[in-house]
């Protein structure tokens, strides 16, 4: 997913709107700006950001900082401070999952290492058997050569 941070000035747009319709118009304007930036057809606004716009920004008509996560036709819009919290949580979860994967791989390696000495012993036995077979063949060859002479 791609990330983008934007500052949207609501004052220029909302000052021209009637006071009774500013809440809905602010959300609509936010969606338009996100669409222009991402070309995403499906835009989801974080409920916390929605409440913040409905209670605060339609009155003060100030700038709002948002963070957008988008991929193909989907975009998620968060307030910038909320986005930083969400991102930190995701990073912690990914670190935990990486640590768990490393622990599993270490356990797998240890299990394989425990199996390897047995296989080494088997290989040593096979090598001894092969050496004995070669010695027997060599002695048979020598015996057959002695009989020929």
N, CA, C and O atoms as a GROMACS GRO file, in nm:
protein
  596
    1UNK      N    1   0.083  -0.118   0.000
    1UNK     CA    2   0.000   0.000   0.000
    1UNK      C    3   0.088   0.125   0.000
    1UNK      O    4   0.195   0.128   0.060
    2UNK      N    5   0.040   0.224  -0.068
    2UNK     CA    6   0.112   0.351  -0.072
    2UNK      C    7   0.053   0.445   0.031
    2UNK      O    8  -0.065   0.437   0.066
    3UNK      N    9   0.136   0.534   0.079
    3UNK     CA   10   0.093   0.630   0.180
    3UNK      C   11   0.115   0.771   0.128
    3UNK      O   12   0.210   0.798   0.054
    4UNK      N   13   0.025   0.860   0.167
    4UNK     CA   14   0.037   0.998   0.126
    4UNK      C   15  -0.016   1.086   0.238
    4UNK      O   16  -0.116   1.052   0.302
    5UNK      N   17   0.051   1.198   0.263
    5UNK     CA   18   0.008   1.293   0.364
    5UNK      C   19  -0.035   1.420   0.292
    5UNK      O   20   0.035   1.469   0.203
    6UNK      N   21  -0.151   1.473   0.330
    6UNK     CA   22  -0.204   1.593   0.265
    6UNK      C   23  -0.254   1.692   0.369
    6UNK      O   24  -0.297   1.654   0.477
    7UNK      N   25  -0.246   1.820   0.334
    7UNK     CA   26  -0.310   1.925   0.412
    7UNK      C   27  -0.422   1.982   0.325
    7UNK      O   28  -0.399   2.024   0.212
    8UNK      N   29  -0.542   1.981   0.379
    8UNK     CA   30  -0.657   2.031   0.303
    8UNK      C   31  -0.711   2.155   0.373
    8UNK      O   32  -0.740   2.153   0.493
    9UNK      N   33  -0.725   2.262   0.297
    9UNK     CA   34  -0.778   2.386   0.350
    9UNK      C   35  -0.930   2.386   0.328
    9UNK      O   36  -0.977   2.399   0.216
   10UNK      N   37  -1.003   2.372   0.437
   10UNK     CA   38  -1.149   2.369   0.427
   10UNK      C   39  -1.210   2.508   0.418
   10UNK      O   40  -1.322   2.524   0.370
   11UNK      N   41  -1.138   2.609   0.462
   11UNK     CA   42  -1.194   2.744   0.469
   11UNK      C   43  -1.237   2.796   0.332
   11UNK      O   44  -1.346   2.852   0.318
   12UNK      N   45  -1.154   2.779   0.232
   12UNK     CA   46  -1.186   2.831   0.099
   12UNK      C   47  -1.315   2.773   0.044
   12UNK      O   48  -1.391   2.843  -0.023
   13UNK      N   49  -1.341   2.648   0.073
   13UNK     CA   50  -1.461   2.583   0.021
   13UNK      C   51  -1.582   2.606   0.112
   13UNK      O   52  -1.690   2.641   0.064
   14UNK      N   53  -1.563   2.588   0.242
   14UNK     CA   54  -1.677   2.594   0.334
   14UNK      C   55  -1.730   2.735   0.358
   14UNK      O   56  -1.846   2.753   0.396
   15UNK      N   57  -1.646   2.835   0.336
   15UNK     CA   58  -1.695   2.972   0.360
   15UNK      C   59  -1.804   3.010   0.261
   15UNK      O   60  -1.882   3.101   0.288
   16UNK      N   61  -1.809   2.943   0.149
   16UNK     CA   62  -1.910   2.971   0.047
   16UNK      C   63  -2.037   2.888   0.065
   16UNK      O   64  -2.135   2.906  -0.008
   17UNK      N   65  -2.036   2.797   0.162
   17UNK     CA   66  -2.150   2.707   0.183
   17UNK      C   67  -2.238   2.758   0.296
   17UNK      O   68  -2.191   2.826   0.387
   18UNK      N   69  -2.369   2.726   0.290
   18UNK     CA   70  -2.457   2.764   0.400
   18UNK      C   71  -2.418   2.689   0.528
   18UNK      O   72  -2.374   2.574   0.522
   19UNK      N   73  -2.434   2.752   0.642
   19UNK     CA   74  -2.391   2.692   0.769
   19UNK      C   75  -2.460   2.559   0.798
   19UNK      O   76  -2.399   2.471   0.858
   20UNK      N   77  -2.582   2.544   0.757
   20UNK     CA   78  -2.656   2.422   0.788
   20UNK      C   79  -2.604   2.300   0.711
   20UNK      O   80  -2.627   2.186   0.752
   21UNK      N   81  -2.534   2.324   0.601
   21UNK     CA   82  -2.488   2.212   0.518
   21UNK      C   83  -2.338   2.192   0.523
   21UNK      O   84  -2.284   2.110   0.448
   22UNK      N   85  -2.268   2.264   0.610
   22UNK     CA   86  -2.123   2.259   0.611
   22UNK      C   87  -2.066   2.123   0.651
   22UNK      O   88  -1.962   2.082   0.600
   23UNK      N   89  -2.133   2.054   0.740
   23UNK     CA   90  -2.080   1.923   0.783
   23UNK      C   91  -2.073   1.827   0.666
   23UNK      O   92  -1.969   1.767   0.639
   24UNK      N   93  -2.185   1.812   0.597
   24UNK     CA   94  -2.188   1.719   0.485
   24UNK      C   95  -2.096   1.765   0.372
   24UNK      O   96  -2.030   1.684   0.308
   25UNK      N   97  -2.092   1.894   0.350
   25UNK     CA   98  -2.008   1.948   0.242
   25UNK      C   99  -1.860   1.929   0.275
   25UNK      O  100  -1.780   1.906   0.184
   26UNK      N  101  -1.824   1.939   0.403
   26UNK     CA  102  -1.684   1.920   0.441
   26UNK      C  103  -1.639   1.778   0.410
   26UNK      O  104  -1.531   1.757   0.356
   27UNK      N  105  -1.722   1.680   0.444
   27UNK     CA  106  -1.690   1.539   0.416
   27UNK      C  107  -1.684   1.517   0.265
   27UNK      O  108  -1.594   1.449   0.216
   28UNK      N  109  -1.778   1.572   0.192
   28UNK     CA  110  -1.782   1.557   0.047
   28UNK      C  111  -1.656   1.619  -0.017
   28UNK      O  112  -1.597   1.561  -0.108
   29UNK      N  113  -1.617   1.736   0.032
   29UNK     CA  114  -1.499   1.803  -0.020
   29UNK      C  115  -1.373   1.721   0.010
   29UNK      O  116  -1.283   1.711  -0.073
   30UNK      N  117  -1.368   1.663   0.129
   30UNK     CA  118  -1.255   1.578   0.166
   30UNK      C  119  -1.245   1.459   0.071
   30UNK      O  120  -1.136   1.424   0.024
   31UNK      N  121  -1.358   1.397   0.042
   31UNK     CA  122  -1.359   1.284  -0.051
   31UNK      C  123  -1.312   1.326  -0.190
   31UNK      O  124  -1.237   1.254  -0.256
   32UNK      N  125  -1.356   1.443  -0.235
   32UNK     CA  126  -1.314   1.492  -0.366
   32UNK      C  127  -1.163   1.511  -0.373
   32UNK      O  128  -1.099   1.474  -0.471
   33UNK      N  129  -1.107   1.570  -0.268
   33UNK     CA  130  -0.963   1.594  -0.266
   33UNK      C  131  -0.884   1.464  -0.262
   33UNK      O  132  -0.779   1.452  -0.326
   34UNK      N  133  -0.934   1.367  -0.188
   34UNK     CA  134  -0.867   1.236  -0.182
   34UNK      C  135  -0.876   1.168  -0.318
   34UNK      O  136  -0.780   1.106  -0.364
   35UNK      N  137  -0.990   1.180  -0.384
   35UNK     CA  138  -1.006   1.121  -0.516
   35UNK      C  139  -0.909   1.184  -0.616
   35UNK      O  140  -0.847   1.114  -0.697
   36UNK      N  141  -0.895   1.316  -0.610
   36UNK     CA  142  -0.801   1.383  -0.700
   36UNK      C  143  -0.658   1.336  -0.678
   36UNK      O  144  -0.580   1.323  -0.772
   37UNK      N  145  -0.624   1.310  -0.553
   37UNK     CA  146  -0.486   1.270  -0.521
   37UNK      C  147  -0.458   1.123  -0.553
   37UNK      O  148  -0.346   1.089  -0.590
   38UNK      N  149  -0.559   1.036  -0.540
   38UNK     CA  150  -0.534   0.892  -0.551
   38UNK      C  151  -0.605   0.823  -0.667
   38UNK      O  152  -0.564   0.715  -0.708
   39UNK      N  153  -0.710   0.883  -0.718
   39UNK     CA  154  -0.794   0.822  -0.823
   39UNK      C  155  -0.859   0.692  -0.775
   39UNK      O  156  -0.887   0.603  -0.854
   40UNK      N  157  -0.881   0.683  -0.645
   40UNK     CA  158  -0.943   0.564  -0.587
   40UNK      C  159  -1.095   0.581  -0.591
   40UNK      O  160  -1.148   0.686  -0.555
   41UNK      N  161  -1.164   0.476  -0.633
   41UNK     CA  162  -1.310   0.485  -0.642
   41UNK      C  163  -1.377   0.458  -0.508
   41UNK      O  164  -1.486   0.509  -0.482
   42UNK      N  165  -1.313   0.379  -0.423
   42UNK     CA  166  -1.370   0.346  -0.292
   42UNK      C  167  -1.287   0.415  -0.183
   42UNK      O  168  -1.173   0.378  -0.158
   43UNK      N  169  -1.347   0.515  -0.119
   43UNK     CA  170  -1.277   0.594  -0.018
   43UNK      C  171  -1.345   0.574   0.116
   43UNK      O  172  -1.465   0.601   0.131
   44UNK      N  173  -1.267   0.527   0.215
   44UNK     CA  174  -1.320   0.507   0.350
   44UNK      C  175  -1.256   0.607   0.444
   44UNK      O  176  -1.134   0.617   0.452
   45UNK      N  177  -1.340   0.681   0.514
   45UNK     CA  178  -1.292   0.780   0.609
   45UNK      C  179  -1.300   0.722   0.748
   45UNK      O  180  -1.403   0.666   0.787
   46UNK      N  181  -1.193   0.736   0.824
   46UNK     CA  182  -1.187   0.685   0.961
   46UNK      C  183  -1.298   0.751   1.045
   46UNK      O  184  -1.315   0.873   1.037
   47UNK      N  185  -1.372   0.674   1.123
   47UNK     CA  186  -1.481   0.732   1.204
   47UNK      C  187  -1.433   0.844   1.297
   47UNK      O  188  -1.506   0.940   1.321
   48UNK      N  189  -1.312   0.831   1.350
   48UNK     CA  190  -1.260   0.935   1.438
   48UNK      C  191  -1.240   1.066   1.361
   48UNK      O  192  -1.269   1.173   1.413
   49UNK      N  193  -1.190   1.057   1.240
   49UNK     CA  194  -1.174   1.176   1.156
   49UNK      C  195  -1.309   1.235   1.120
   49UNK      O  196  -1.326   1.357   1.118
   50UNK      N  197  -1.404   1.150   1.093
   50UNK     CA  198  -1.539   1.196   1.060
   50UNK      C  199  -1.599   1.276   1.176
   50UNK      O  200  -1.657   1.382   1.155
   51UNK      N  201  -1.585   1.224   1.297
   51UNK     CA  202  -1.636   1.296   1.414
   51UNK      C  203  -1.564   1.428   1.434
   51UNK      O  204  -1.625   1.530   1.467
   52UNK      N  205  -1.434   1.425   1.411
   52UNK     CA  206  -1.355   1.546   1.429
   52UNK      C  207  -1.400   1.655   1.330
   52UNK      O  208  -1.412   1.772   1.368
   53UNK      N  209  -1.423   1.617   1.208
   53UNK     CA  210  -1.469   1.714   1.108
   53UNK      C  211  -1.607   1.764   1.144
   53UNK      O  212  -1.634   1.884   1.134
   54UNK      N  213  -1.695   1.673   1.184
   54UNK     CA  214  -1.833   1.712   1.216
   54UNK      C  215  -1.840   1.805   1.337
   54UNK      O  216  -1.925   1.894   1.340
   55UNK      N  217  -1.754   1.787   1.434
   55UNK     CA  218  -1.761   1.867   1.556
   55UNK      C  219  -1.672   1.990   1.556
   55UNK      O  220  -1.705   2.089   1.622
   56UNK      N  221  -1.563   1.987   1.486
   56UNK     CA  222  -1.466   2.094   1.498
   56UNK      C  223  -1.443   2.172   1.370
   56UNK      O  224  -1.456   2.294   1.368
   57UNK      N  225  -1.409   2.103   1.264
   57UNK     CA  226  -1.360   2.171   1.145
   57UNK      C  227  -1.468   2.245   1.068
   57UNK      O  228  -1.437   2.342   0.998
   58UNK      N  229  -1.592   2.205   1.080
   58UNK     CA  230  -1.694   2.277   1.006
   58UNK      C  231  -1.721   2.413   1.070
   58UNK      O  232  -1.772   2.503   1.004
   59UNK      N  233  -1.687   2.429   1.199
   59UNK     CA  234  -1.703   2.558   1.267
   59UNK      C  235  -1.583   2.648   1.241
   59UNK      O  236  -1.599   2.764   1.204
   60UNK      N  237  -1.464   2.593   1.263
   60UNK     CA  238  -1.344   2.675   1.252
   60UNK      C  239  -1.298   2.691   1.107
   60UNK      O  240  -1.229   2.788   1.073
   61UNK      N  241  -1.336   2.597   1.024
   61UNK     CA  242  -1.298   2.597   0.882
   61UNK      C  243  -1.147   2.612   0.864
   61UNK      O  244  -1.103   2.687   0.777
   62UNK      N  245  -1.070   2.543   0.943
   62UNK     CA  246  -0.925   2.552   0.934
   62UNK      C  247  -0.870   2.440   0.846
   62UNK      O  248  -0.944   2.359   0.791
   63UNK      N  249  -0.738   2.438   0.836
   63UNK     CA  250  -0.673   2.332   0.758
   63UNK      C  251  -0.677   2.202   0.838
   63UNK      O  252  -0.678   2.202   0.961
   64UNK      N  253  -0.680   2.093   0.764
   64UNK     CA  254  -0.681   1.962   0.828
   64UNK      C  255  -0.570   1.878   0.765
   64UNK      O  256  -0.556   1.875   0.642
   65UNK      N  257  -0.493   1.810   0.847
   65UNK     CA  258  -0.386   1.721   0.800
   65UNK      C  259  -0.438   1.579   0.800
   65UNK      O  260  -0.487   1.529   0.901
   66UNK      N  261  -0.428   1.514   0.686
   66UNK     CA  262  -0.475   1.376   0.674
   66UNK      C  263  -0.365   1.289   0.617
   66UNK      O  264  -0.272   1.336   0.551
   67UNK      N  265  -0.379   1.161   0.643
   67UNK     CA  266  -0.290   1.061   0.586
   67UNK      C  267  -0.377   0.963   0.508
   67UNK      O  268  -0.484   0.924   0.553
   68UNK      N  269  -0.330   0.926   0.391
   68UNK     CA  270  -0.408   0.838   0.302
   68UNK      C  271  -0.326   0.714   0.274
   68UNK      O  272  -0.209   0.722   0.238
   69UNK      N  273  -0.389   0.599   0.291
   69UNK     CA  274  -0.332   0.472   0.247
   69UNK      C  275  -0.414   0.428   0.128
   69UNK      O  276  -0.536   0.415   0.138
   70UNK      N  277  -0.350   0.406   0.015
   70UNK     CA  278  -0.428   0.367  -0.101
   70UNK      C  279  -0.358   0.260  -0.181
   70UNK      O  280  -0.235   0.250  -0.184
   71UNK      N  281  -0.441   0.180  -0.248
   71UNK     CA  282  -0.392   0.073  -0.331
   71UNK      C  283  -0.500   0.047  -0.437
   71UNK      O  284  -0.613   0.015  -0.402
   72UNK      N  285  -0.465   0.059  -0.563
   72UNK     CA  286  -0.557   0.041  -0.674
   72UNK      C  287  -0.682   0.127  -0.657
   72UNK      O  288  -0.674   0.249  -0.672
   73UNK      N  289  -0.796   0.067  -0.626
   73UNK     CA  290  -0.921   0.142  -0.618
   73UNK      C  291  -0.969   0.166  -0.476
   73UNK      O  292  -1.083   0.210  -0.458
   74UNK      N  293  -0.888   0.140  -0.377
   74UNK     CA  294  -0.930   0.157  -0.238
   74UNK      C  295  -0.839   0.257  -0.168
   74UNK      O  296  -0.717   0.254  -0.184
   75UNK      N  297  -0.902   0.344  -0.090
   75UNK     CA  298  -0.825   0.442  -0.012
   75UNK      C  299  -0.884   0.452   0.128
   75UNK      O  300  -1.006   0.457   0.144
   76UNK      N  301  -0.798   0.454   0.228
   76UNK     CA  302  -0.838   0.475   0.367
   76UNK      C  303  -0.781   0.608   0.411
   76UNK      O  304  -0.662   0.636   0.393
   77UNK      N  305  -0.867   0.692   0.471
   77UNK     CA  306  -0.827   0.826   0.511
   77UNK      C  307  -0.830   0.834   0.662
   77UNK      O  308  -0.929   0.798   0.726
   78UNK      N  309  -0.718   0.882   0.722
   78UNK     CA  310  -0.705   0.896   0.866
   78UNK      C  311  -0.658   1.038   0.898
   78UNK      O  312  -0.598   1.104   0.813
   79UNK      N  313  -0.684   1.082   1.020
   79UNK     CA  314  -0.617   1.204   1.065
   79UNK      C  315  -0.471   1.169   1.086
   79UNK      O  316  -0.438   1.054   1.112
   80UNK      N  317  -0.384   1.267   1.074
   80UNK     CA  318  -0.241   1.239   1.075
   80UNK      C  319  -0.194   1.178   1.207
   80UNK      O  320  -0.113   1.085   1.206
   81UNK      N  321  -0.243   1.228   1.320
   81UNK     CA  322  -0.200   1.173   1.448
   81UNK      C  323  -0.253   1.031   1.468
   81UNK      O  324  -0.182   0.947   1.523
   82UNK      N  325  -0.374   1.004   1.426
   82UNK     CA  326  -0.431   0.869   1.436
   82UNK      C  327  -0.352   0.772   1.346
   82UNK      O  328  -0.328   0.657   1.383
   83UNK      N  329  -0.314   0.819   1.229
   83UNK     CA  330  -0.240   0.736   1.136
   83UNK      C  331  -0.105   0.695   1.195
   83UNK      O  332  -0.063   0.580   1.180
   84UNK      N  333  -0.038   0.788   1.263
   84UNK     CA  334   0.090   0.755   1.326
   84UNK      C  335   0.074   0.648   1.432
   84UNK      O  336   0.161   0.562   1.445
   85UNK      N  337  -0.035   0.652   1.507
   85UNK     CA  338  -0.062   0.550   1.609
   85UNK      C  339  -0.085   0.415   1.542
   85UNK      O  340  -0.030   0.313   1.585
   86UNK      N  341  -0.168   0.413   1.439
   86UNK     CA  342  -0.199   0.289   1.368
   86UNK      C  343  -0.071   0.230   1.307
   86UNK      O  344  -0.048   0.109   1.313
   87UNK      N  345   0.010   0.316   1.248
   87UNK     CA  346   0.133   0.269   1.186
   87UNK      C  347   0.228   0.209   1.289
   87UNK      O  348   0.292   0.107   1.262
   88UNK      N  349   0.238   0.272   1.406
   88UNK     CA  350   0.324   0.219   1.512
   88UNK      C  351   0.275   0.081   1.558
   88UNK      O  352   0.356  -0.008   1.582
   89UNK      N  353   0.144   0.064   1.570
   89UNK     CA  354   0.088  -0.066   1.609
   89UNK      C  355   0.121  -0.172   1.504
   89UNK      O  356   0.157  -0.284   1.539
   90UNK      N  357   0.108  -0.137   1.378
   90UNK     CA  358   0.140  -0.233   1.271
   90UNK      C  359   0.287  -0.272   1.274
   90UNK      O  360   0.321  -0.389   1.255
   91UNK      N  361   0.374  -0.173   1.297
   91UNK     CA  362   0.516  -0.203   1.304
   91UNK      C  363   0.547  -0.298   1.418
   91UNK      O  364   0.627  -0.391   1.403
   92UNK      N  365   0.483  -0.276   1.533
   92UNK     CA  366   0.504  -0.365   1.648
   92UNK      C  367   0.456  -0.505   1.616
   92UNK      O  368   0.523  -0.603   1.650
   93UNK      N  369   0.341  -0.516   1.551
   93UNK     CA  370   0.289  -0.648   1.517
   93UNK      C  371   0.381  -0.718   1.418
   93UNK      O  372   0.403  -0.838   1.429
   94UNK      N  373   0.434  -0.644   1.322
   94UNK     CA  374   0.523  -0.706   1.224
   94UNK      C  375   0.653  -0.750   1.290
   94UNK      O  376   0.707  -0.855   1.255
   95UNK      N  377   0.704  -0.671   1.386
   95UNK     CA  378   0.824  -0.711   1.458
   95UNK      C  379   0.800  -0.838   1.538
   95UNK      O  380   0.883  -0.929   1.539
   96UNK      N  381   0.685  -0.845   1.604
   96UNK     CA  382   0.651  -0.964   1.682
   96UNK      C  383   0.640  -1.085   1.592
   96UNK      O  384   0.690  -1.192   1.625
   97UNK      N  385   0.574  -1.070   1.477
   97UNK     CA  386   0.560  -1.183   1.386
   97UNK      C  387   0.696  -1.226   1.330
   97UNK      O  388   0.721  -1.346   1.314
   98UNK      N  389   0.784  -1.130   1.301
   98UNK     CA  390   0.918  -1.165   1.254
   98UNK      C  391   0.995  -1.241   1.361
   98UNK      O  392   1.064  -1.338   1.330
   99UNK      N  393   0.984  -1.196   1.487
   99UNK     CA  394   1.053  -1.265   1.596
   99UNK      C  395   1.000  -1.407   1.611
   99UNK      O  396   1.078  -1.500   1.632
  100UNK      N  397   0.868  -1.425   1.600
  100UNK     CA  398   0.811  -1.558   1.609
  100UNK      C  399   0.860  -1.648   1.496
  100UNK      O  400   0.889  -1.766   1.517
  101UNK      N  401   0.871  -1.592   1.376
  101UNK     CA  402   0.921  -1.670   1.263
  101UNK      C  403   1.066  -1.711   1.285
  101UNK      O  404   1.106  -1.823   1.254
  102UNK      N  405   1.146  -1.617   1.340
  102UNK     CA  406   1.286  -1.649   1.367
  102UNK      C  407   1.298  -1.757   1.473
  102UNK      O  408   1.382  -1.847   1.462
  103UNK      N  409   1.213  -1.750   1.577
  103UNK     CA  410   1.215  -1.853   1.680
  103UNK      C  411   1.180  -1.988   1.621
  103UNK      O  412   1.244  -2.089   1.652
  104UNK      N  413   1.078  -1.991   1.534
  104UNK     CA  414   1.039  -2.116   1.472
  104UNK      C  415   1.151  -2.172   1.385
  104UNK      O  416   1.180  -2.292   1.389
  105UNK      N  417   1.215  -2.083   1.307
  105UNK     CA  418   1.323  -2.130   1.220
  105UNK      C  419   1.440  -2.181   1.304
  105UNK      O  420   1.504  -2.280   1.267
  106UNK      N  421   1.469  -2.115   1.416
  106UNK     CA  422   1.576  -2.162   1.504
  106UNK      C  423   1.541  -2.298   1.563
  106UNK      O  424   1.627  -2.386   1.572
  107UNK      N  425   1.416  -2.315   1.603
  107UNK     CA  426   1.373  -2.445   1.657
  107UNK      C  427   1.382  -2.553   1.551
  107UNK      O  428   1.423  -2.665   1.580
  108UNK      N  429   1.345  -2.519   1.427
  108UNK     CA  430   1.354  -2.616   1.318
  108UNK      C  431   1.500  -2.654   1.293
  108UNK      O  432   1.531  -2.772   1.271
  109UNK      N  433   1.588  -2.554   1.297
  109UNK     CA  434   1.730  -2.582   1.277
  109UNK      C  435   1.784  -2.672   1.386
  109UNK      O  436   1.861  -2.765   1.360
  110UNK      N  437   1.743  -2.644   1.511
  110UNK     CA  438   1.788  -2.728   1.622
  110UNK      C  439   1.736  -2.870   1.608
  110UNK      O  440   1.808  -2.966   1.638
  111UNK      N  441   1.613  -2.884   1.563
  111UNK     CA  442   1.556  -3.017   1.545
  111UNK      C  443   1.632  -3.093   1.435
  111UNK      O  444   1.660  -3.212   1.448
  112UNK      N  445   1.665  -3.022   1.328
  112UNK     CA  446   1.741  -3.085   1.220
  112UNK      C  447   1.882  -3.120   1.267
  112UNK      O  448   1.936  -3.225   1.231
  113UNK      N  449   1.939  -3.032   1.349
  113UNK     CA  450   2.074  -3.059   1.402
  113UNK      C  451   2.072  -3.182   1.492
  113UNK      O  452   2.168  -3.259   1.493
  114UNK      N  453   1.966  -3.200   1.566
  114UNK     CA  454   1.954  -3.317   1.652
  114UNK      C  455   1.943  -3.444   1.568
  114UNK      O  456   1.990  -3.550   1.610
  115UNK      N  457   1.882  -3.435   1.453
  115UNK     CA  458   1.868  -3.550   1.365
  115UNK      C  459   1.999  -3.581   1.292
  115UNK      O  460   2.026  -3.697   1.260
  116UNK      N  461   2.077  -3.482   1.265
  116UNK     CA  462   2.198  -3.500   1.185
  116UNK      C  463   2.300  -3.595   1.247
  116UNK      O  464   2.356  -3.675   1.172
  117UNK      N  465   2.329  -3.592   1.378
  117UNK     CA  466   2.428  -3.688   1.431
  117UNK      C  467   2.388  -3.833   1.405
  117UNK      O  468   2.474  -3.917   1.378
  118UNK      N  469   2.260  -3.862   1.412
  118UNK     CA  470   2.217  -3.998   1.382
  118UNK      C  471   2.248  -4.031   1.237
  118UNK      O  472   2.297  -4.140   1.206
  119UNK      N  473   2.221  -3.939   1.150
  119UNK     CA  474   2.248  -3.966   1.010
  119UNK      C  475   2.399  -3.976   0.986
  119UNK      O  476   2.443  -4.055   0.901
  120UNK      N  477   2.480  -3.898   1.060
  120UNK     CA  478   2.625  -3.908   1.046
  120UNK      C  479   2.674  -4.044   1.091
  120UNK      O  480   2.763  -4.102   1.030
  121UNK      N  481   2.616  -4.095   1.200
  121UNK     CA  482   2.654  -4.228   1.247
  121UNK      C  483   2.619  -4.334   1.142
  121UNK      O  484   2.697  -4.426   1.117
  122UNK      N  485   2.502  -4.318   1.082
  122UNK     CA  486   2.463  -4.414   0.978
  122UNK      C  487   2.559  -4.406   0.860
  122UNK      O  488   2.597  -4.508   0.803
  123UNK      N  489   2.598  -4.284   0.824
  123UNK     CA  490   2.691  -4.268   0.714
  123UNK      C  491   2.826  -4.332   0.749
  123UNK      O  492   2.889  -4.396   0.665
  124UNK      N  493   2.868  -4.313   0.873
  124UNK     CA  494   2.995  -4.373   0.916
  124UNK      C  495   2.987  -4.525   0.908
  124UNK      O  496   3.082  -4.590   0.864
  125UNK      N  497   2.874  -4.581   0.951
  125UNK     CA  498   2.856  -4.726   0.942
  125UNK      C  499   2.858  -4.771   0.796
  125UNK      O  500   2.918  -4.873   0.763
  126UNK      N  501   2.792  -4.693   0.709
  126UNK     CA  502   2.791  -4.728   0.567
  126UNK      C  503   2.931  -4.722   0.508
  126UNK      O  504   2.970  -4.807   0.428
  127UNK      N  505   3.006  -4.622   0.549
  127UNK     CA  506   3.143  -4.609   0.499
  127UNK      C  507   3.228  -4.727   0.546
  127UNK      O  508   3.305  -4.783   0.468
  128UNK      N  509   3.214  -4.766   0.673
  128UNK     CA  510   3.287  -4.882   0.724
  128UNK      C  511   3.250  -5.007   0.648
  128UNK      O  512   3.337  -5.087   0.612
  129UNK      N  513   3.120  -5.026   0.622
  129UNK     CA  514   3.074  -5.142   0.547
  129UNK      C  515   3.132  -5.141   0.406
  129UNK      O  516   3.173  -5.245   0.355
  130UNK      N  517   3.137  -5.023   0.343
  130UNK     CA  518   3.193  -5.013   0.208
  130UNK      C  519   3.341  -5.047   0.209
  130UNK      O  520   3.391  -5.115   0.120
  131UNK      N  521   3.412  -4.998   0.312
  131UNK     CA  522   3.555  -5.028   0.322
  131UNK      C  523   3.577  -5.177   0.340
  131UNK      O  524   3.669  -5.235   0.281
  132UNK      N  525   3.493  -5.240   0.422
  132UNK     CA  526   3.505  -5.385   0.443
  132UNK      C  527   3.478  -5.460   0.314
  132UNK      O  528   3.545  -5.558   0.283
  133UNK      N  529   3.378  -5.412   0.238
  133UNK     CA  530   3.346  -5.477   0.111
  133UNK      C  531   3.463  -5.462   0.015
  133UNK      O  532   3.498  -5.557  -0.055
  134UNK      N  533   3.524  -5.344   0.010
  134UNK     CA  534   3.638  -5.321  -0.079
  134UNK      C  535   3.756  -5.410  -0.038
  134UNK      O  536   3.823  -5.468  -0.123
  135UNK      N  537   3.780  -5.419   0.093
  135UNK     CA  538   3.890  -5.504   0.139
  135UNK      C  539   3.865  -5.649   0.103
  135UNK      O  540   3.956  -5.722   0.064
  136UNK      N  541   3.740  -5.691   0.116
  136UNK     CA  542   3.707  -5.830   0.080
  136UNK      C  543   3.726  -5.850  -0.070
  136UNK      O  544   3.777  -5.955  -0.111
  137UNK      N  545   3.687  -5.755  -0.151
  137UNK     CA  546   3.705  -5.767  -0.296
  137UNK      C  547   3.853  -5.770  -0.332
  137UNK      O  548   3.897  -5.848  -0.416
  138UNK      N  549   3.930  -5.683  -0.265
  138UNK     CA  550   4.075  -5.680  -0.292
  138UNK      C  551   4.140  -5.813  -0.255
  138UNK      O  552   4.224  -5.865  -0.328
  139UNK      N  553   4.099  -5.867  -0.141
  139UNK     CA  554   4.157  -5.996  -0.100
  139UNK      C  555   4.114  -6.107  -0.196
  139UNK      O  556   4.192  -6.197  -0.224
  140UNK      N  557   3.991  -6.100  -0.246
  140UNK     CA  558   3.945  -6.198  -0.344
  140UNK      C  559   4.025  -6.187  -0.474
  140UNK      O  560   4.059  -6.288  -0.535
  141UNK      N  561   4.055  -6.063  -0.515
  141UNK     CA  562   4.133  -6.043  -0.637
  141UNK      C  563   4.274  -6.100  -0.620
  141UNK      O  564   4.327  -6.166  -0.710
  142UNK      N  565   4.334  -6.072  -0.503
  142UNK     CA  566   4.467  -6.120  -0.478
  142UNK      C  567   4.470  -6.273  -0.476
  142UNK      O  568   4.562  -6.336  -0.527
  143UNK      N  569   4.367  -6.329  -0.416
  143UNK     CA  570   4.360  -6.475  -0.410
  143UNK      C  571   4.345  -6.536  -0.548
  143UNK      O  572   4.404  -6.639  -0.580
  144UNK      N  573   4.264  -6.469  -0.630
  144UNK     CA  574   4.244  -6.521  -0.767
  144UNK      C  575   4.373  -6.502  -0.849
  144UNK      O  576   4.405  -6.586  -0.933
  145UNK      N  577   4.447  -6.394  -0.825
  145UNK     CA  578   4.574  -6.373  -0.895
  145UNK      C  579   4.677  -6.477  -0.852
  145UNK      O  580   4.755  -6.527  -0.934
  146UNK      N  581   4.676  -6.510  -0.722
  146UNK     CA  582   4.769  -6.611  -0.671
  146UNK      C  583   4.737  -6.748  -0.731
  146UNK      O  584   4.828  -6.824  -0.762
  147UNK      N  585   4.612  -6.777  -0.746
  147UNK     CA  586   4.574  -6.907  -0.803
  147UNK      C  587   4.614  -6.917  -0.950
  147UNK      O  588   4.652  -7.023  -0.998
  148UNK      N  589   4.606  -6.803  -1.021
  148UNK     CA  590   4.645  -6.802  -1.162
  148UNK      C  591   4.794  -6.823  -1.177
  148UNK      O  592   4.838  -6.883  -1.276
  149UNK      N  593   4.873  -6.775  -1.085
  149UNK     CA  594   5.019  -6.790  -1.096
  149UNK      C  595   5.056  -6.928  -1.058
  149UNK      O  596   5.174  -6.962  -1.061
   0.00000   0.00000   0.00000
